[in-house]
């Protein structure tokens, strides 16, 4: 009987030990479930915050970037000019092709209407230049400025922003 009591005592000790193990396992299960739940809700909250608040600020940033983009330049190409330069020593020829950068689109239509006046004015200007003036970089810049001034005098809508030489040959 003493052996039986020992078995019972041993079984009771095992039962007592097993019960806390089950409690520890079940507590560990609950901790894992709670941690997973917190992660899921935290991630969901972060996602909602990102889409609600950050997407609005990102779209506002995109709008400011779109507004900051520069406008596309508007060019008006001209036909080539071939003129005699004013030189007493030799006969020199100047061949130049110009492109005008315009401030807005209505200027293109206006220039197409007054093209003969513009060509005549530029032709007079080019034929009044000398070889020395045209070979100097400062002389070329002065020519650009004079062309812009002459053409702007004819324009009522918009203006010439810059004059470009796409070909410039002196012979």
Buried (B, 14 or more C-beta within 10 A) or exposed (E): EEEEEEEEEEEEEEEEEEEEEEEEEEEEEEEEEEEEEEEEEEEEEEEEEEEEEEEEEEEEEEEEEEEEEEEEEBBBEBEEBEBEBEEEEEEBEBBBBBBBBBBEEBBBEBBEEBEEBBEEBBEEBBEEBBBEBBEEEEBBEEBBEBBBEBBBEBBEBBBBBEBEEEEEEEE
